C-alpha cells in the first residue's frame, strides 16, 4: 500500500518506503514541502517551479532536466527505483493544446498502484488514477472516457487549479454522472492509500 496526499493542482506527495517523493511541484502548488526525491512529468510551469523545487534528487524528461541544469532524465518504458519504490515511466508527449503550441515530452508515473499521467491520457491499469480534469488541453467528456478506459477502483481529480469552487463542483457532478468509477475529491493534504 502506498500513502499519498494532494498538495494542489497536479502536485502529489507520496510516502514511499525510503522517504517522501513529490510529483510535479509547480507554480500552482500553494505550498511545496521538503522531499527526499522529486518526479517531474513535463516542463510546464504548473508542473515545475524551478524557484521552489526541493533540494533533492530529481527525475524528469530530458528537456526538463536540461532546463533545470540538473536531474536524471527518464523516458517512457523505463523503470526507476526512487526512495526504495519501483516506478514505471509511461507516456511520451503532452496532449495537444493548439497546433501553434509546441508539445513537450510528458512522462507519467505508475507507482504502488497509483497512476499520475501528467498532461496526457496514458492508458495503463491502476488501482488509483489521478485524473486531470481542467486546463487548456482538457475536455471533460474525454477525461471521463479516459477514466473509464483505465478502470481504476478510485479516480481522484487533479489539475484543477484553474477552476473556482463552483467549477470544481460542476466538474465533479458531470464526471460522476458520466460514470467515472470511484470518483473521489480529496481535500488538500488529505491522506489516501492506494
Secondary structure, DSSP 4 states (H G I P E B T S, - for coil): --EEEEEETTEEEEEETTEEEEE---TT-S-----SEEE-S-S-TTT--GGG--SSEEEE-HHHHHHHT-SEE--TT-EEEETTEEEEEEEEEPPP--TTS---EEEEEEETTEEE--SS------SEEEEE--STT--HHHHHHHHHHHT-SEEEEES-TTS-HHHHHHHHHHHHHTT-TTB-PPPTT-EEE-
